[in-house]
Amino acid sequence: PAAAHSPSASPTPVALPPPTPAASFTTADFEGWQTMKLLGKGSFGAVYEAGLASGKIVCVKIVELGSMTNEEELEALQNEINLMKGLNHTNIVRYYGVLEDKKKNTLNIFMEYVTGGTLNQYIKKFKVLPRDTVRQWAYQMMSGVNYLHEKGIIHRDIKGDNILVTMDGVVKLADFGCSKQIDDVCSKSHGCKTMVGTPYWMAPEVIKCEPCGYGTAADVWSVGCTVVEMLTGKPPWPECNSMWAAVYKIAHSTGLPTEI
């Protein structure tokens, strides 16, 4: 069985498909879009499968802006998303554009729709993933992370829920780049400040608010935690039964996650 393979075995060469051709969308393309299926919910909104008037299917993240939106921060967020439209790599989700809905006071972010679900859903279904699959997907995750880092972008929240899988078994990093700006805009408008990232996958220097904080190394740590997730079927530090227990454990631990 694949799960019993030796960790030192030579990995099978990874043949990845080329990046998807750049899809050209204008603001007019997003007018009249329709929600089709709820894909997930977060702190400040939801993600849907959506249909455009042209018949194309995309993914849309609807961000609820609240009542005290800072217009300058909102404009900066929109500019950031428009800049990310130029990013194109096999292992990242494409950004297509953004549309503000002043009537509903939401920001709609349009992205590539990946039909295979999240990595976390695969883990929940199969528990422990085969060693060869872990090897291939870890390679692909790092390929996407490397591309983002070369472009000066730190993901900040890598975990199984933010990694999508195509029907061809290609993994793509999602929810990167603008996540901090979304959090900043929404937390101020909703009257609270949230922690960016998920504690179980966060690096110690991030949790301890050290000067280096969110750097490229913190993303690599989170990839490692996601590999732990794939190998064990559990989040890293599973003995911590609360977010704050995990925060304390990671901040003060000097060894590997207990499952490894």
Disulfide bonds with the S-S distance in Angstrom:
none
